[in-house]
Amino acid sequence: MADQINGAIGEGSDFTNLKATTPRAWVGRDKDRAFCIGLLQHAFVKLVDALAMVRLMPLDEKQQQTRTRRIKRWAA
């Protein structure tokens, strides 16, 4: 879906499909922080699904732990 709108995500996006929110957003870039927090806090994405996405990222164990802690903090 994102490819169809030049990589942008916005109104009408299917947030139940985590791939549509782009895994890069969950890596923790400052510009994506508010977006990801909003997805979690407004229940567009479940915490369990966001954490599952981390396991799919090509990260070493320490990086995955860092991302996992960050996402849990965002969801609190």
All heavy atoms as a GROMACS GRO file, in nm:
protein
  602
    1MET      N    1   0.082  -0.118   0.000
    1MET     CA    2   0.000   0.000   0.000
    1MET      C    3   0.087   0.126   0.000
    1MET      O    4   0.060   0.218  -0.075
    1MET     CB    5  -0.092   0.001   0.122
    1MET     CG    6  -0.168   0.132   0.135
    1MET     SD    7  -0.267   0.147   0.284
    1MET     CE    8  -0.393   0.031   0.246
    2ALA      N    9   0.189   0.130   0.085
    2ALA     CA   10   0.274   0.250   0.092
    2ALA      C   11   0.338   0.279  -0.042
    2ALA      O   12   0.354   0.395  -0.080
    2ALA     CB   13   0.380   0.235   0.200
    3ASP      N   14   0.376   0.175  -0.115
    3ASP     CA   15   0.438   0.196  -0.246
    3ASP      C   16   0.343   0.266  -0.342
    3ASP      O   17   0.386   0.340  -0.428
    3ASP     CB   18   0.482   0.063  -0.307
    3ASP     CG   19   0.594  -0.001  -0.229
    3ASP    OD1   20   0.668   0.073  -0.161
    3ASP    OD2   21   0.608  -0.124  -0.235
    4GLN      N   22   0.216   0.243  -0.324
    4GLN     CA   23   0.117   0.302  -0.413
    4GLN      C   24   0.100   0.452  -0.388
    4GLN      O   25   0.047   0.523  -0.471
    4GLN     CB   26  -0.017   0.231  -0.398
    4GLN     CG   27  -0.010   0.087  -0.442
    4GLN     CD   28  -0.138   0.012  -0.411
    4GLN    OE1   29  -0.227   0.064  -0.345
    4GLN    NE2   30  -0.147  -0.111  -0.456
    5ILE      N   31   0.143   0.499  -0.272
    5ILE     CA   32   0.131   0.641  -0.242
    5ILE      C   33   0.269   0.701  -0.212
    5ILE      O   34   0.287   0.777  -0.118
    5ILE     CB   35   0.032   0.667  -0.127
    5ILE    CG1   36   0.062   0.580  -0.004
    5ILE    CG2   37  -0.111   0.646  -0.174
    5ILE    CD1   38  -0.028   0.607   0.114
    6ASN      N   39   0.367   0.661  -0.291
    6ASN     CA   40   0.503   0.713  -0.282
    6ASN      C   41   0.566   0.696  -0.145
    6ASN      O   42   0.635   0.783  -0.095
    6ASN     CB   43   0.507   0.860  -0.324
    6ASN     CG   44   0.467   0.878  -0.468
    6ASN    OD1   45   0.501   0.795  -0.552
    6ASN    ND2   46   0.395   0.983  -0.497
    7GLY      N   47   0.536   0.585  -0.079
    7GLY     CA   48   0.596   0.556   0.051
    7GLY      C   49   0.531   0.626   0.168
    7GLY      O   50   0.568   0.605   0.281
    8ALA      N   51   0.432   0.710   0.142
    8ALA     CA   52   0.366   0.784   0.249
    8ALA      C   53   0.256   0.698   0.312
    8ALA      O   54   0.193   0.618   0.247
    8ALA     CB   55   0.306   0.913   0.195
    9ILE      N   56   0.237   0.719   0.439
    9ILE     CA   57   0.130   0.652   0.511
    9ILE      C   58   0.039   0.762   0.564
    9ILE      O   59   0.085   0.861   0.618
    9ILE     CB   60   0.184   0.569   0.629
    9ILE    CG1   61   0.283   0.464   0.581
    9ILE    CG2   62   0.071   0.505   0.707
    9ILE    CD1   63   0.223   0.358   0.492
   10GLY      N   64  -0.089   0.744   0.551
   10GLY     CA   65  -0.178   0.849   0.599
   10GLY      C   66  -0.320   0.800   0.612
   10GLY      O   67  -0.345   0.680   0.630
   11GLU      N   68  -0.413   0.891   0.601
   11GLU     CA   69  -0.553   0.858   0.615
   11GLU      C   70  -0.592   0.746   0.520
   11GLU      O   71  -0.554   0.744   0.404
   11GLU     CB   72  -0.637   0.982   0.584
   11GLU     CG   73  -0.783   0.962   0.611
   11GLU     CD   74  -0.863   1.089   0.589
   11GLU    OE1   75  -0.803   1.196   0.577
   11GLU    OE2   76  -0.986   1.078   0.583
   12GLY      N   77  -0.661   0.650   0.572
   12GLY     CA   78  -0.706   0.539   0.491
   12GLY      C   79  -0.609   0.421   0.490
   12GLY      O   80  -0.637   0.318   0.432
   13SER      N   81  -0.494   0.436   0.555
   13SER     CA   82  -0.398   0.326   0.559
   13SER      C   83  -0.451   0.215   0.647
   13SER      O   84  -0.519   0.239   0.747
   13SER     CB   85  -0.264   0.375   0.615
   13SER     OG   86  -0.206   0.468   0.530
   14ASP      N   87  -0.418   0.094   0.613
   14ASP     CA   88  -0.459  -0.022   0.688
   14ASP      C   89  -0.354  -0.050   0.795
   14ASP      O   90  -0.256  -0.119   0.771
   14ASP     CB   91  -0.473  -0.143   0.594
   14ASP     CG   92  -0.514  -0.269   0.667
   14ASP    OD1   93  -0.548  -0.261   0.787
   14ASP    OD2   94  -0.512  -0.375   0.604
   15PHE      N   95  -0.373   0.004   0.914
   15PHE     CA   96  -0.273  -0.010   1.018
   15PHE      C   97  -0.275  -0.148   1.082
   15PHE      O   98  -0.188  -0.180   1.162
   15PHE     CB   99  -0.290   0.097   1.125
   15PHE     CG  100  -0.262   0.234   1.072
   15PHE    CD1  101  -0.361   0.329   1.066
   15PHE    CD2  102  -0.136   0.267   1.027
   15PHE    CE1  103  -0.335   0.454   1.016
   15PHE    CE2  104  -0.108   0.391   0.977
   15PHE     CZ  105  -0.208   0.487   0.972
   16THR      N  106  -0.375  -0.229   1.050
   16THR     CA  107  -0.373  -0.364   1.104
   16THR      C  108  -0.267  -0.447   1.033
   16THR      O  109  -0.225  -0.550   1.081
   16THR     CB  110  -0.510  -0.433   1.090
   16THR    OG1  111  -0.546  -0.436   0.952
   16THR    CG2  112  -0.615  -0.358   1.170
   17ASN      N  113  -0.221  -0.400   0.919
   17ASN     CA  114  -0.111  -0.464   0.847
   17ASN      C  115   0.017  -0.388   0.882
   17ASN      O  116   0.042  -0.282   0.831
   17ASN     CB  117  -0.137  -0.458   0.696
   17ASN     CG  118  -0.024  -0.516   0.616
   17ASN    OD1  119   0.080  -0.554   0.670
   17ASN    ND2  120  -0.040  -0.522   0.486
   18LEU      N  121   0.096  -0.445   0.972
   18LEU     CA  122   0.216  -0.374   1.018
   18LEU      C  123   0.312  -0.340   0.906
   18LEU      O  124   0.386  -0.244   0.914
   18LEU     CB  125   0.289  -0.456   1.124
   18LEU     CG  126   0.230  -0.450   1.264
   18LEU    CD1  127   0.312  -0.537   1.358
   18LEU    CD2  128   0.223  -0.310   1.316
   19LYS      N  129   0.312  -0.419   0.801
   19LYS     CA  130   0.402  -0.390   0.691
   19LYS      C  131   0.367  -0.256   0.627
   19LYS      O  132   0.452  -0.188   0.572
   19LYS     CB  133   0.400  -0.502   0.588
   19LYS     CG  134   0.464  -0.628   0.642
   19LYS     CD  135   0.461  -0.740   0.542
   19LYS     CE  136   0.522  -0.864   0.605
   19LYS     NZ  137   0.509  -0.978   0.520
   20ALA      N  138   0.241  -0.216   0.636
   20ALA     CA  139   0.200  -0.088   0.578
   20ALA      C  140   0.256   0.029   0.658
   20ALA      O  141   0.269   0.138   0.606
   20ALA     CB  142   0.048  -0.078   0.574
   21THR      N  143   0.290   0.007   0.785
   21THR     CA  144   0.343   0.116   0.866
   21THR      C  145   0.493   0.127   0.854
   21THR      O  146   0.552   0.215   0.914
   21THR     CB  147   0.307   0.098   1.015
   21THR    OG1  148   0.371  -0.018   1.066
   21THR    CG2  149   0.158   0.092   1.034
   22THR      N  150   0.555   0.043   0.775
   22THR     CA  151   0.698   0.036   0.746
   22THR      C  152   0.782   0.004   0.869
   22THR      O  153   0.778   0.075   0.967
   22THR     CB  154   0.751   0.160   0.673
   22THR    OG1  155   0.887   0.140   0.641
   22THR    CG2  156   0.739   0.286   0.752
   23PRO      N  157   0.853  -0.106   0.866
   23PRO     CA  158   0.936  -0.145   0.980
   23PRO      C  159   1.034  -0.038   1.023
   23PRO      O  160   1.068  -0.028   1.139
   23PRO     CB  161   1.009  -0.269   0.929
   23PRO     CG  162   0.923  -0.324   0.823
   23PRO     CD  163   0.856  -0.204   0.759
   24ARG      N  164   1.080   0.047   0.930
   24ARG     CA  165   1.174   0.152   0.969
   24ARG      C  166   1.116   0.242   1.076
   24ARG      O  167   1.189   0.293   1.160
   24ARG     CB  168   1.214   0.234   0.847
   24ARG     CG  169   1.301   0.159   0.751
   24ARG     CD  170   1.347   0.248   0.641
   24ARG     NE  171   1.234   0.325   0.587
   24ARG     CZ  172   1.237   0.392   0.477
   24ARG    NH1  173   1.345   0.396   0.403
   24ARG    NH2  174   1.132   0.459   0.436
   25ALA      N  175   0.986   0.263   1.074
   25ALA     CA  176   0.924   0.349   1.174
   25ALA      C  177   0.945   0.294   1.315
   25ALA      O  178   0.959   0.369   1.410
   25ALA     CB  179   0.775   0.366   1.146
   26TRP      N  180   0.949   0.161   1.326
   26TRP     CA  181   0.962   0.098   1.457
   26TRP      C  182   1.106   0.092   1.504
   26TRP      O  183   1.134   0.053   1.616
   26TRP     CB  184   0.899  -0.041   1.454
   26TRP     CG  185   0.753  -0.030   1.429
   26TRP    CD1  186   0.691  -0.047   1.309
   26TRP    CD2  187   0.653   0.009   1.521
   26TRP    NE1  188   0.557  -0.022   1.321
   26TRP    CE2  189   0.531   0.012   1.451
   26TRP    CE3  190   0.653   0.041   1.656
   26TRP    CZ2  191   0.411   0.046   1.512
   26TRP    CZ3  192   0.534   0.074   1.716
   26TRP    CH2  193   0.414   0.077   1.644
   27VAL      N  194   1.200   0.131   1.420
   27VAL     CA  195   1.342   0.130   1.459
   27VAL      C  196   1.369   0.242   1.559
   27VAL      O  197   1.461   0.233   1.638
   27VAL     CB  198   1.432   0.141   1.335
   27VAL    CG1  199   1.577   0.159   1.373
   27VAL    CG2  200   1.417   0.014   1.251
   28GLY      N  201   1.290   0.347   1.558
   28GLY     CA  202   1.304   0.450   1.660
   28GLY      C  203   1.358   0.583   1.612
   28GLY      O  204   1.410   0.659   1.692
   29ARG      N  205   1.344   0.610   1.484
   29ARG     CA  206   1.388   0.741   1.435
   29ARG      C  207   1.304   0.848   1.503
   29ARG      O  208   1.183   0.832   1.521
   29ARG     CB  209   1.372   0.750   1.283
   29ARG     CG  210   1.456   0.650   1.208
   29ARG     CD  211   1.440   0.661   1.059
   29ARG     NE  212   1.299   0.657   1.018
   29ARG     CZ  213   1.260   0.670   0.894
   29ARG    NH1  214   1.347   0.687   0.796
   29ARG    NH2  215   1.132   0.665   0.863
   30ASP      N  216   1.368   0.959   1.540
   30ASP     CA  217   1.297   1.067   1.609
   30ASP      C  218   1.173   1.112   1.534
   30ASP      O  219   1.068   1.137   1.594
   30ASP     CB  220   1.390   1.186   1.632
   30ASP     CG  221   1.491   1.161   1.742
   30ASP    OD1  222   1.468   1.069   1.824
   30ASP    OD2  223   1.592   1.232   1.746
   31LYS      N  224   1.184   1.123   1.402
   31LYS     CA  225   1.070   1.174   1.326
   31LYS      C  226   0.952   1.077   1.323
   31LYS      O  227   0.842   1.116   1.292
   31LYS     CB  228   1.112   1.209   1.183
   31LYS     CG  229   1.148   1.091   1.096
   31LYS     CD  230   1.187   1.141   0.958
   31LYS     CE  231   1.194   1.030   0.858
   31LYS     NZ  232   1.216   1.080   0.724
   32ASP      N  233   0.974   0.951   1.360
   32ASP     CA  234   0.866   0.852   1.360
   32ASP      C  235   0.811   0.824   1.499
   32ASP      O  236   0.712   0.754   1.514
   32ASP     CB  237   0.916   0.720   1.300
   32ASP     CG  238   0.953   0.734   1.155
   32ASP    OD1  239   0.883   0.807   1.082
   32ASP    OD2  240   1.054   0.673   1.114
   33ARG      N  241   0.875   0.879   1.601
   33ARG     CA  242   0.838   0.849   1.740
   33ARG      C  243   0.691   0.879   1.768
   33ARG      O  244   0.617   0.792   1.814
   33ARG     CB  245   0.928   0.928   1.834
   33ARG     CG  246   0.903   0.902   1.979
   33ARG     CD  247   1.003   0.982   2.065
   33ARG     NE  248   0.975   0.965   2.203
   33ARG     CZ  249   0.891   1.042   2.273
   33ARG    NH1  250   0.830   1.144   2.214
   33ARG    NH2  251   0.868   1.018   2.400
   34ALA      N  252   0.646   1.000   1.741
   34ALA     CA  253   0.508   1.037   1.770
   34ALA      C  254   0.409   0.952   1.691
   34ALA      O  255   0.304   0.913   1.742
   34ALA     CB  256   0.486   1.185   1.740
   35PHE      N  257   0.444   0.921   1.567
   35PHE     CA  258   0.358   0.838   1.483
   35PHE      C  259   0.340   0.699   1.545
   35PHE      O  260   0.227   0.651   1.559
   35PHE     CB  261   0.421   0.827   1.344
   35PHE     CG  262   0.350   0.734   1.250
   35PHE    CD1  263   0.230   0.769   1.193
   35PHE    CD2  264   0.406   0.611   1.218
   35PHE    CE1  265   0.165   0.683   1.105
   35PHE    CE2  266   0.342   0.525   1.130
   35PHE     CZ  267   0.221   0.561   1.075
   36CYS      N  268   0.450   0.638   1.586
   36CYS     CA  269   0.442   0.504   1.643
   36CYS      C  270   0.371   0.504   1.777
   36CYS      O  271   0.292   0.414   1.807
   36CYS     CB  272   0.583   0.446   1.658
   36CYS     SG  273   0.660   0.411   1.500
   37ILE      N  274   0.397   0.606   1.859
   37ILE     CA  275   0.328   0.617   1.987
   37ILE      C  276   0.177   0.629   1.963
   37ILE      O  277   0.096   0.564   2.030
   37ILE     CB  278   0.381   0.736   2.069
   37ILE    CG1  279   0.523   0.706   2.119
   37ILE    CG2  280   0.289   0.768   2.186
   37ILE    CD1  281   0.594   0.824   2.181
   38GLY      N  282   0.139   0.710   1.866
   38GLY     CA  283  -0.002   0.725   1.834
   38GLY      C  284  -0.066   0.595   1.788
   38GLY      O  285  -0.179   0.563   1.827
   39LEU      N  286   0.005   0.520   1.706
   39LEU     CA  287  -0.048   0.390   1.660
   39LEU      C  288  -0.077   0.299   1.778
   39LEU      O  289  -0.181   0.232   1.783
   39LEU     CB  290   0.051   0.321   1.566
   39LEU     CG  291   0.071   0.382   1.429
   39LEU    CD1  292   0.180   0.306   1.354
   39LEU    CD2  293  -0.058   0.383   1.349
   40LEU      N  294   0.014   0.296   1.874
   40LEU     CA  295  -0.003   0.211   1.992
   40LEU      C  296  -0.112   0.265   2.085
   40LEU      O  297  -0.200   0.191   2.128
   40LEU     CB  298   0.129   0.198   2.068
   40LEU     CG  299   0.238   0.119   1.997
   40LEU    CD1  300   0.374   0.148   2.058
   40LEU    CD2  301   0.207  -0.030   2.001
   41GLN      N  302  -0.106   0.392   2.117
   41GLN     CA  303  -0.198   0.449   2.214
   41GLN      C  304  -0.343   0.452   2.165
   41GLN      O  305  -0.435   0.446   2.246
   41GLN     CB  306  -0.152   0.588   2.256
   41GLN     CG  307  -0.027   0.583   2.340
   41GLN     CD  308   0.019   0.720   2.388
   41GLN    OE1  309  -0.022   0.823   2.337
   41GLN    NE2  310   0.106   0.719   2.486
   42HIS      N  311  -0.362   0.460   2.036
   42HIS     CA  312  -0.498   0.462   1.981
   42HIS      C  313  -0.541   0.325   1.930
   42HIS      O  314  -0.644   0.313   1.863
   42HIS     CB  315  -0.509   0.568   1.871
   42HIS     CG  316  -0.489   0.707   1.923
   42HIS    ND1  317  -0.583   0.773   1.998
   42HIS    CD2  318  -0.382   0.790   1.913
   42HIS    CE1  319  -0.537   0.892   2.032
   42HIS    NE2  320  -0.415   0.905   1.981
   43ALA      N  321  -0.460   0.224   1.961
   43ALA     CA  322  -0.491   0.084   1.932
   43ALA      C  323  -0.503   0.053   1.784
   43ALA      O  324  -0.573  -0.039   1.745
   43ALA     CB  325  -0.616   0.040   2.007
   44PHE      N  326  -0.434   0.128   1.699
   44PHE     CA  327  -0.427   0.092   1.558
   44PHE      C  328  -0.332  -0.026   1.539
   44PHE      O  329  -0.343  -0.101   1.443
   44PHE     CB  330  -0.380   0.210   1.472
   44PHE     CG  331  -0.482   0.318   1.458
   44PHE    CD1  332  -0.466   0.439   1.520
   44PHE    CD2  333  -0.597   0.298   1.382
   44PHE    CE1  334  -0.560   0.539   1.508
   44PHE    CE2  335  -0.692   0.397   1.368
   44PHE     CZ  336  -0.674   0.518   1.432
   45VAL      N  337  -0.237  -0.037   1.631
   45VAL     CA  338  -0.141  -0.148   1.632
   45VAL      C  339  -0.136  -0.202   1.774
   45VAL      O  340  -0.126  -0.125   1.869
   45VAL     CB  341   0.000  -0.102   1.588
   45VAL    CG1  342   0.101  -0.214   1.604
   45VAL    CG2  343  -0.003  -0.053   1.445
   46LYS      N  344  -0.144  -0.332   1.789
   46LYS     CA  345  -0.134  -0.395   1.920
   46LYS      C  346   0.013  -0.407   1.959
   46LYS      O  347   0.099  -0.431   1.874
   46LYS     CB  348  -0.196  -0.534   1.917
   46LYS     CG  349  -0.344  -0.534   1.891
   46LYS     CD  350  -0.397  -0.675   1.884
   46LYS     CE  351  -0.544  -0.675   1.845
   46LYS     NZ  352  -0.592  -0.811   1.823
   47LEU      N  353   0.038  -0.392   2.088
   47LEU     CA  354   0.175  -0.403   2.139
   47LEU      C  355   0.238  -0.536   2.099
   47LEU      O  356   0.352  -0.540   2.052
   47LEU     CB  357   0.177  -0.387   2.291
   47LEU     CG  358   0.312  -0.406   2.359
   47LEU    CD1  359   0.415  -0.307   2.307
   47LEU    CD2  360   0.297  -0.395   2.510
   48VAL      N  361   0.166  -0.644   2.111
   48VAL     CA  362   0.219  -0.775   2.078
   48VAL      C  363   0.263  -0.782   1.931
   48VAL      O  364   0.364  -0.844   1.898
   48VAL     CB  365   0.120  -0.888   2.116
   48VAL    CG1  366  -0.005  -0.882   2.030
   48VAL    CG2  367   0.185  -1.023   2.108
   49ASP      N  368   0.189  -0.716   1.844
   49ASP     CA  369   0.224  -0.716   1.702
   49ASP      C  370   0.347  -0.630   1.675
   49ASP      O  371   0.432  -0.667   1.593
   49ASP     CB  372   0.107  -0.666   1.617
   49ASP     CG  373  -0.012  -0.761   1.621
   49ASP    OD1  374   0.009  -0.882   1.642
   49ASP    OD2  375  -0.125  -0.713   1.604
   50ALA      N  376   0.357  -0.517   1.743
   50ALA     CA  377   0.476  -0.432   1.727
   50ALA      C  378   0.600  -0.504   1.776
   50ALA      O  379   0.706  -0.499   1.712
   50ALA     CB  380   0.457  -0.301   1.802
   51LEU      N  381   0.588  -0.575   1.887
   51LEU     CA  382   0.703  -0.649   1.939
   51LEU      C  383   0.740  -0.765   1.848
   51LEU      O  384   0.858  -0.797   1.832
   51LEU     CB  385   0.673  -0.699   2.081
   51LEU     CG  386   0.652  -0.589   2.185
   51LEU    CD1  387   0.612  -0.648   2.319
   51LEU    CD2  388   0.775  -0.500   2.197
   52ALA      N  389   0.642  -0.828   1.786
   52ALA     CA  390   0.671  -0.935   1.690
   52ALA      C  391   0.747  -0.880   1.571
   52ALA      O  392   0.833  -0.950   1.515
   52ALA     CB  393   0.541  -1.002   1.646
   53MET      N  394   0.717  -0.758   1.530
   53MET     CA  395   0.787  -0.695   1.418
   53MET      C  396   0.936  -0.682   1.447
   53MET      O  397   1.020  -0.701   1.359
   53MET     CB  398   0.726  -0.558   1.389
   53MET     CG  399   0.796  -0.482   1.279
   53MET     SD  400   0.772  -0.552   1.115
   53MET     CE  401   0.603  -0.507   1.085
   54VAL      N  402   0.971  -0.652   1.572
   54VAL     CA  403   1.112  -0.638   1.610
   54VAL      C  404   1.188  -0.767   1.582
   54VAL      O  405   1.300  -0.764   1.532
   54VAL     CB  406   1.126  -0.596   1.758
   54VAL    CG1  407   1.272  -0.597   1.802
   54VAL    CG2  408   1.065  -0.458   1.780
   55ARG      N  409   1.126  -0.879   1.611
   55ARG     CA  410   1.193  -1.008   1.590
   55ARG      C  411   1.221  -1.035   1.442
   55ARG      O  412   1.307  -1.114   1.409
   55ARG     CB  413   1.110  -1.120   1.651
   55ARG     CG  414   1.109  -1.118   1.803
   55ARG     CD  415   1.049  -1.243   1.863
   55ARG     NE  416   0.908  -1.262   1.827
   55ARG     CZ  417   0.807  -1.208   1.892
   55ARG    NH1  418   0.827  -1.131   1.995
   55ARG    NH2  419   0.683  -1.232   1.854
   56LEU      N  420   1.148  -0.968   1.354
   56LEU     CA  421   1.167  -0.987   1.211
   56LEU      C  422   1.273  -0.894   1.152
   56LEU      O  423   1.315  -0.912   1.038
   56LEU     CB  424   1.035  -0.965   1.138
   56LEU     CG  425   0.920  -1.056   1.178
   56LEU    CD1  426   0.793  -1.015   1.105
   56LEU    CD2  427   0.954  -1.202   1.150
   57MET      N  428   1.314  -0.795   1.230
   57MET     CA  429   1.412  -0.698   1.181
   57MET      C  430   1.552  -0.759   1.182
   57MET      O  431   1.585  -0.837   1.272
   57MET     CB  432   1.411  -0.573   1.269
   57MET     CG  433   1.284  -0.494   1.261
   57MET     SD  434   1.295  -0.351   1.373
   57MET     CE  435   1.128  -0.291   1.362
   58PRO      N  436   1.634  -0.723   1.085
   58PRO     CA  437   1.772  -0.774   1.081
   58PRO      C  438   1.860  -0.701   1.181
   58PRO      O  439   1.944  -0.619   1.146
   58PRO     CB  440   1.815  -0.747   0.936
   58PRO     CG  441   1.736  -0.627   0.897
   58PRO     CD  442   1.604  -0.639   0.968
   59LEU      N  443   1.839  -0.729   1.310
   59LEU     CA  444   1.911  -0.665   1.418
   59LEU      C  445   1.977  -0.770   1.505
   59LEU      O  446   1.926  -0.882   1.517
   59LEU     CB  447   1.815  -0.583   1.506
   59LEU     CG  448   1.730  -0.476   1.436
   59LEU    CD1  449   1.623  -0.425   1.532
   59LEU    CD2  450   1.817  -0.364   1.386
   60ASP      N  451   2.088  -0.733   1.568
   60ASP     CA  452   2.147  -0.827   1.663
   60ASP      C  453   2.064  -0.826   1.792
   60ASP      O  454   1.972  -0.746   1.808
   60ASP     CB  455   2.296  -0.795   1.688
   60ASP     CG  456   2.321  -0.662   1.756
   60ASP    OD1  457   2.236  -0.618   1.839
   60ASP    OD2  458   2.424  -0.600   1.727
   61GLU      N  459   2.098  -0.915   1.883
   61GLU     CA  460   2.017  -0.932   2.004
   61GLU      C  461   2.009  -0.804   2.087
   61GLU      O  462   1.901  -0.766   2.135
   61GLU     CB  463   2.075  -1.045   2.090
   61GLU     CG  464   1.991  -1.077   2.212
   61GLU     CD  465   2.045  -1.195   2.290
   61GLU    OE1  466   2.118  -1.278   2.233
   61GLU    OE2  467   2.014  -1.202   2.410
   62LYS      N  468   2.120  -0.734   2.102
   62LYS     CA  469   2.121  -0.611   2.180
   62LYS      C  470   2.032  -0.505   2.116
   62LYS      O  471   1.955  -0.436   2.185
   62LYS     CB  472   2.263  -0.558   2.196
   62LYS     CG  473   2.272  -0.436   2.282
   62LYS     CD  474   2.414  -0.389   2.300
   62LYS     CE  475   2.419  -0.262   2.384
   62LYS     NZ  476   2.554  -0.210   2.399
   63GLN      N  477   2.038  -0.492   1.985
   63GLN     CA  478   1.954  -0.396   1.915
   63GLN      C  479   1.806  -0.432   1.928
   63GLN      O  480   1.721  -0.344   1.946
   63GLN     CB  481   1.992  -0.389   1.767
   63GLN     CG  482   2.128  -0.326   1.743
   63GLN     CD  483   2.171  -0.342   1.598
   63GLN    OE1  484   2.155  -0.449   1.537
   63GLN    NE2  485   2.227  -0.236   1.542
   64GLN      N  486   1.775  -0.560   1.921
   64GLN     CA  487   1.636  -0.602   1.937
   64GLN      C  488   1.586  -0.571   2.078
   64GLN      O  489   1.473  -0.526   2.095
   64GLN     CB  490   1.621  -0.752   1.908
   64GLN     CG  491   1.626  -0.783   1.761
   64GLN     CD  492   1.592  -0.928   1.731
   64GLN    OE1  493   1.568  -1.008   1.821
   64GLN    NE2  494   1.589  -0.962   1.604
   65GLN      N  495   1.670  -0.594   2.177
   65GLN     CA  496   1.631  -0.563   2.315
   65GLN      C  497   1.605  -0.414   2.334
   65GLN      O  498   1.510  -0.374   2.399
   65GLN     CB  499   1.738  -0.612   2.413
   65GLN     CG  500   1.748  -0.761   2.423
   65GLN     CD  501   1.868  -0.807   2.504
   65GLN    OE1  502   1.954  -0.728   2.541
   65GLN    NE2  503   1.875  -0.937   2.532
   66THR      N  504   1.691  -0.332   2.273
   66THR     CA  505   1.674  -0.187   2.280
   66THR      C  506   1.541  -0.146   2.217
   66THR      O  507   1.465  -0.068   2.274
   66THR     CB  508   1.791  -0.115   2.211
   66THR    OG1  509   1.912  -0.150   2.278
   66THR    CG2  510   1.772   0.035   2.211
   67ARG      N  511   1.512  -0.198   2.098
   67ARG     CA  512   1.387  -0.165   2.029
   67ARG      C  513   1.266  -0.213   2.109
   67ARG      O  514   1.166  -0.143   2.120
   67ARG     CB  515   1.380  -0.226   1.889
   67ARG     CG  516   1.465  -0.173   1.777
   67ARG     CD  517   1.540  -0.049   1.804
   67ARG     NE  518   1.622  -0.004   1.693
   67ARG     CZ  519   1.755  -0.014   1.688
   67ARG    NH1  520   1.821  -0.071   1.784
   67ARG    NH2  521   1.821   0.037   1.586
   68THR      N  522   1.277  -0.333   2.165
   68THR     CA  523   1.167  -0.389   2.244
   68THR      C  524   1.137  -0.301   2.365
   68THR      O  525   1.021  -0.268   2.392
   68THR     CB  526   1.200  -0.532   2.288
   68THR    OG1  527   1.212  -0.614   2.171
   68THR    CG2  528   1.093  -0.589   2.378
   69ARG      N  529   1.240  -0.260   2.438
   69ARG     CA  530   1.220  -0.172   2.554
   69ARG      C  531   1.157  -0.040   2.512
   69ARG      O  532   1.067   0.011   2.578
   69ARG     CB  533   1.352  -0.147   2.627
   69ARG     CG  534   1.400  -0.263   2.712
   69ARG     CD  535   1.514  -0.223   2.803
   69ARG     NE  536   1.628  -0.169   2.731
   69ARG     CZ  537   1.729  -0.242   2.683
   69ARG    NH1  538   1.730  -0.372   2.698
   69ARG    NH2  539   1.829  -0.183   2.619
   70ARG      N  540   1.205   0.015   2.401
   70ARG     CA  541   1.154   0.144   2.352
   70ARG      C  542   1.005   0.132   2.318
   70ARG      O  543   0.925   0.217   2.358
   70ARG     CB  544   1.231   0.189   2.229
   70ARG     CG  545   1.183   0.320   2.173
   70ARG     CD  546   1.262   0.361   2.050
   70ARG     NE  547   1.400   0.388   2.087
   70ARG     CZ  548   1.506   0.343   2.020
   70ARG    NH1  549   1.490   0.270   1.912
   70ARG    NH2  550   1.627   0.373   2.059
   71ILE      N  551   0.967   0.029   2.247
   71ILE     CA  552   0.827   0.012   2.208
   71ILE      C  553   0.739  -0.009   2.330
   71ILE      O  554   0.629   0.046   2.338
   71ILE     CB  555   0.813  -0.102   2.104
   71ILE    CG1  556   0.880  -0.059   1.972
   71ILE    CG2  557   0.667  -0.138   2.082
   71ILE    CD1  558   0.893  -0.170   1.871
   72LYS      N  559   0.786  -0.086   2.427
   72LYS     CA  560   0.709  -0.105   2.551
   72LYS      C  561   0.690   0.027   2.624
   72LYS      O  562   0.583   0.055   2.679
   72LYS     CB  563   0.778  -0.207   2.641
   72LYS     CG  564   0.762  -0.349   2.592
   72LYS     CD  565   0.831  -0.445   2.686
   72LYS     CE  566   0.814  -0.589   2.640
   72LYS     NZ  567   0.882  -0.684   2.731
   73ARG      N  568   0.793   0.110   2.624
   73ARG     CA  569   0.785   0.242   2.687
   73ARG      C  570   0.682   0.328   2.613
   73ARG      O  571   0.601   0.397   2.674
   73ARG     CB  572   0.924   0.307   2.684
   73ARG     CG  573   0.953   0.400   2.794
   73ARG     CD  574   1.097   0.449   2.801
   73ARG     NE  575   1.159   0.479   2.673
   73ARG     CZ  576   1.261   0.410   2.619
   73ARG    NH1  577   1.313   0.307   2.681
   73ARG    NH2  578   1.312   0.445   2.503
   74TRP      N  579   0.684   0.324   2.481
   74TRP     CA  580   0.590   0.401   2.401
   74TRP      C  581   0.445   0.359   2.429
   74TRP      O  582   0.355   0.441   2.425
   74TRP     CB  583   0.617   0.383   2.253
   74TRP     CG  584   0.740   0.450   2.202
   74TRP    CD1  585   0.817   0.542   2.265
   74TRP    CD2  586   0.800   0.431   2.074
   74TRP    NE1  587   0.922   0.582   2.185
   74TRP    CE2  588   0.913   0.515   2.066
   74TRP    CE3  589   0.768   0.352   1.965
   74TRP    CZ2  590   0.994   0.522   1.954
   74TRP    CZ3  591   0.849   0.358   1.853
   74TRP    CH2  592   0.960   0.443   1.847
   75ALA      N  593   0.425   0.231   2.456
   75ALA     CA  594   0.290   0.179   2.475
   75ALA      C  595   0.236   0.208   2.615
   75ALA      O  596   0.116   0.198   2.638
   75ALA     CB  597   0.287   0.029   2.450
   76ALA      N  598   0.323   0.244   2.706
   76ALA     CA  599   0.281   0.266   2.846
   76ALA      C  600   0.197   0.390   2.862
   76ALA      O  601   0.197   0.480   2.786
   76ALA     CB  602   0.404   0.276   2.936
   0.00000   0.00000   0.00000
